[in-house]
Amino acid sequence: MRWLDHREPVQEALRGAIIALGNFDGFHQGHQAVAGEAIRWAQSEGRPSIIATFDPHPVRFFKPDVPPFRLTTLEQRQELYLAAGATAMLVFHFDAELSGTSAEDFITQILIERFGAHGVVTGGDFTFGKGAKGNVDLIKEFGGEHNLHSRVVSPVEGQGDVVSSSRVREALRGGKPELAAELLTRPFAIRGIVEHGDKNGRKLGYPTANVAIESYLRPKYGVYAVTGKVLATDQVLKGAANIGVRPQFEPPKELLEPHFFDFSGDLYGQEIEVAFHHFLRGEAKFDSLEELIAQMDTDCETARELLA
């Protein structure tokens, strides 16, 4: 799948495309509806389909100190867009130059001249351009004057309300990975390289594959029933994972620490993706290591039952 940079001209074969415009971080049900409309429109006219995203997220650019909130990495988004049927992913690199581009110039100079877009599909609340002054009405009217066609997709409802990235984040922060998975149509998953740690889990009889959380949103700290995928081999493992600052050990260190059942291989240096299925309990500090081990026994038994 092509990975396009908004600062570079597009190859001739991708000009005349239908572009799904948005951030599409979580690529939840609502995002999928916008992308799906763009892909169907493109296929009906024999055109390429492109799904856009922004990196860094505009919020991160304007408010660099906000806590991490990303639901996916660019690599994960590329795979999701490909699976949806898109021809290419377009990355808008959000910087001072892009943030200062007027909405009209965004339409004429970037979408039409640089990318040769035939049409765009957005959600009804999509805004763009300097001061976020561009909206779907401007695309329809001003874009239409320049032969840029457009369609707007209505919000998607799920579990009693409009599906949004904010709802997904709220569910994860509240320890409700099942709700997040329904809104996303898949479990929330953190991807990273397995690194060497303090070997505390191994000493307790529960070796873990330590992964840095980096720029991902922090779900509620605690223990989860998880599955892990080894990207190099597509091997899928079941397990239990702690995410948080490990209050039992000093110094505090924020980590994702999955323990995979019935696995004895070496994962150091491997890229894995850990998917969160069920929240078991919050982080806790125990009076003794024996109590901690007993609780870990219980956690793993519960996780096995939930994942069976």
C-alpha positions in Angstrom: 0.0 0.0 0.0 1.3 3.5 -0.9 2.3 5.8 1.9 1.9 9.4 0.7 3.4 12.6 2.1 1.2 15.7 1.6 4.3 17.8 1.0 5.3 15.8 -2.1 3.6 15.6 -5.5 1.6 12.5 -6.1 2.4 10.0 -8.9 0.2 10.3 -12.0 -1.6 7.0 -11.3 -3.0 8.3 -8.1 -4.2 11.6 -9.4 -8.0 11.8 -9.8 -8.5 9.9 -6.5 -11.3 10.1 -4.0 -9.9 11.1 -0.7 -11.4 10.3 2.7 -10.5 13.4 4.8 -10.1 13.2 8.5 -7.7 12.3 11.3 -9.0 8.7 11.6 -6.8 7.9 14.5 -8.9 5.1 16.1 -10.5 4.2 12.7 -13.7 3.4 14.6 -17.1 2.7 13.1 -17.6 6.3 12.2 -14.3 6.6 10.5 -14.9 3.4 8.7 -18.2 4.8 7.4 -16.4 7.8 5.9 -13.6 5.7 4.4 -16.1 3.1 3.1 -18.0 5.7 1.2 -14.8 7.0 -0.4 -13.7 3.6 -1.4 -17.1 2.7 -2.9 -17.3 5.9 -4.8 -13.8 5.4 -6.1 -14.5 1.9 -7.2 -17.7 2.8 -8.9 -15.8 5.3 -11.1 -12.6 3.3 -11.5 -10.6 5.7 -9.4 -7.9 5.3 -6.7 -9.1 5.7 -3.1 -6.9 7.5 -0.5 -7.5 7.7 3.3 -5.9 10.6 5.0 -4.6 11.1 8.5 -2.6 13.7 10.4 0.7 13.2 12.2 1.3 14.6 14.7 -2.3 15.1 15.7 -3.3 18.8 15.5 -4.0 18.7 19.2 -0.4 17.6 19.9 0.9 20.4 17.8 -1.1 23.2 19.5 -0.9 21.6 23.0 2.3 19.7 23.2 2.0 19.0 26.9 -1.3 17.2 26.8 -1.2 13.5 28.1 -0.7 10.9 25.4 -4.0 10.1 23.6 -3.2 8.2 20.4 -5.2 5.1 19.7 -3.0 3.8 16.8 0.4 4.3 15.3 0.8 5.3 11.7 1.8 1.7 10.9 -1.4 0.4 12.5 -3.5 2.9 10.6 -1.8 1.9 7.3 -2.7 -1.7 7.9 -6.3 -0.8 8.8 -6.7 1.4 5.8 -5.3 -1.4 3.5 -7.7 -3.9 5.0 -10.6 -1.5 4.4 -9.7 -1.6 0.7 -8.0 1.8 0.2 -5.3 2.3 -2.5 -3.1 4.5 -0.4 -2.7 6.4 2.9 -2.0 10.1 2.8 -0.2 11.6 5.8 -0.6 15.3 6.5 2.5 16.3 8.5 0.9 18.8 10.8 3.4 21.6 11.4 3.5 25.4 11.5 3.3 25.7 7.7 0.2 23.4 7.4 -1.5 25.0 10.4 -1.0 28.4 8.7 -2.5 27.3 5.4 -5.9 28.9 4.7 -8.8 26.7 4.1 -9.1 27.9 0.5 -5.4 27.2 -0.2 -5.7 23.8 1.4 -8.4 23.0 -1.1 -6.8 24.5 -4.2 -3.1 24.1 -3.6 -3.0 20.8 -1.8 -6.1 18.8 -2.7 -6.6 20.0 -6.3 -3.2 21.0 -7.6 -0.8 18.8 -5.7 -3.0 15.7 -5.5 -5.4 16.2 -8.4 -8.3 15.0 -6.2 -11.6 14.4 -8.0 -13.6 14.2 -4.8 -13.4 14.1 -1.0 -15.5 12.4 1.6 -15.8 13.8 5.2 -17.8 13.5 8.3 -20.1 16.5 9.0 -17.9 17.9 11.7 -14.6 18.0 9.8 -12.7 21.3 10.0 -9.5 22.3 8.4 -7.3 25.3 7.4 -5.9 28.2 9.5 -8.1 28.7 12.5 -10.1 25.7 11.6 -12.2 27.9 9.4 -12.8 25.3 6.7 -15.8 23.0 6.9 -18.0 20.8 4.8 -19.9 23.8 3.4 -16.7 25.5 2.2 -15.7 22.2 0.5 -19.0 22.0 -1.2 -19.2 25.6 -2.3 -15.6 26.8 -2.9 -14.4 23.3 -3.8 -17.3 22.8 -6.1 -16.4 26.1 -8.0 -13.0 24.4 -8.7 -14.5 21.1 -9.8 -13.8 19.3 -6.5 -16.7 17.0 -5.7 -17.6 16.1 -2.2 -19.8 13.9 0.0 -20.6 14.1 3.7 -21.3 11.0 5.8 -23.7 11.1 8.7 -22.6 10.2 12.2 -22.7 6.5 13.2 -24.5 5.5 16.4 -23.4 2.6 18.6 -24.3 1.6 22.1 -26.7 4.5 22.5 -24.7 7.4 21.3 -22.6 8.7 18.4 -19.4 6.8 17.9 -16.4 9.0 18.4 -12.7 8.8 19.3 -13.6 10.6 22.6 -16.0 7.8 23.5 -13.3 5.2 22.8 -10.8 7.0 24.9 -13.3 7.4 27.7 -14.1 3.7 27.7 -10.4 2.7 27.9 -9.7 5.2 30.6 -12.7 3.8 32.5 -11.5 0.2 32.3 -14.1 -0.8 29.7 -12.1 -2.4 26.9 -15.1 -4.4 25.7 -17.0 -1.2 24.9 -14.0 0.3 23.2 -13.7 -2.9 21.1 -17.4 -2.6 20.0 -16.9 1.1 18.9 -13.6 0.3 17.2 -14.8 -3.1 15.8 -11.6 -4.6 17.2 -9.8 -4.6 20.5 -7.6 -1.6 21.4 -4.0 -2.8 20.9 -0.5 -1.4 21.8 2.4 -2.3 19.5 6.0 -2.1 20.5 9.4 -3.8 20.7 10.0 -6.3 23.6 12.7 -4.9 25.8 14.8 -6.2 28.7 13.5 -5.3 32.1 14.3 -6.0 35.7 13.3 -9.7 35.4 10.9 -9.4 38.4 8.2 -11.4 36.6 10.6 -14.2 35.8 11.7 -14.3 39.5 8.0 -14.7 40.5 7.4 -17.4 38.0 5.6 -15.2 35.6 8.0 -13.9 32.9 6.8 -10.9 31.0 7.4 -9.3 27.6 8.0 -5.7 28.5 6.8 -3.0 26.1 7.1 0.7 26.3 3.7 2.5 26.0 5.2 5.6 24.2 2.6 7.9 22.7 -0.5 5.6 23.1 -3.4 6.6 25.3 -3.1 5.1 28.7 -6.0 2.8 29.5 -6.9 2.4 33.1 -3.9 1.1 35.0 -4.3 -2.5 36.1 -4.4 -6.1 34.9 -6.1 -7.3 31.7 -6.9 -10.4 29.8 -5.0 -9.9 26.6 -3.9 -11.6 23.4 -0.5 -10.9 21.8 0.6 -11.1 18.2 4.2 -11.6 17.2 4.3 -9.5 14.0 7.2 -11.4 12.4 5.4 -14.7 12.5 1.7 -13.8 13.1 1.8 -16.1 16.1 -1.1 -15.3 18.5 -0.7 -15.8 22.2 -3.1 -15.6 25.1 -2.1 -14.0 28.4 -2.6 -11.6 31.3 -0.9 -8.2 31.3 -0.3 -5.4 33.8 -0.2 -1.9 32.5 0.9 0.9 34.9 3.8 1.9 37.2 4.2 -1.4 39.1 3.6 -0.2 42.6 5.1 -3.4 44.1 8.6 -2.4 42.8 10.9 0.5 43.1 11.5 2.8 41.3 8.1 3.2 39.6 8.3 2.6 35.9 5.5 2.8 33.4 5.3 -0.3 31.3 3.0 -2.8 29.6 4.0 -6.2 30.9 2.1 -9.1 29.3 2.7 -12.7 30.5 1.8 -15.2 27.8 0.4 -18.6 28.8 2.2 -21.8 27.8 5.0 -19.8 26.0 8.7 -20.3 26.7 10.3 -18.7 23.6 12.5 -15.6 23.4 10.7 -12.4 22.4 13.4 -9.9 23.1 13.8 -7.5 20.2 10.6 -8.8 18.6 7.8 -6.4 17.7 4.5 -7.5 19.3 1.0 -6.2 19.4 -0.9 -6.6 22.7 -4.7 -6.4 22.5 -6.8 -5.6 25.5 -9.9 -7.8 25.9 -11.1 -7.7 29.6 -10.2 -5.6 32.6 -9.6 -7.8 35.7 -8.5 -5.4 38.5 -6.7 -2.2 39.2 -3.1 -1.9 40.2 -2.3 -2.7 43.8 0.6 -3.0 46.2 0.6 -6.2 48.3 2.0 -6.7 51.8 4.3 -9.5 50.5 5.5 -11.2 47.4 3.6 -14.3 48.4 0.3 -12.3 48.3 1.3 -10.9 44.9 2.0 -14.3 43.5 -1.3 -15.7 44.8 -3.1 -12.8 43.1 -1.2 -13.4 39.9 -2.3 -17.0 40.0 -5.9 -15.9 40.3 -5.5 -13.2 37.6 -4.1 -15.8 35.1 -6.8 -18.3 35.9 -9.5 -15.7 35.3 -7.9 -14.5 32.1 -7.7 -18.1 30.8 -11.4 -18.5 31.4 -12.3 -15.2 29.7 -10.2 -15.9 26.7 -11.2 -19.5 26.3 
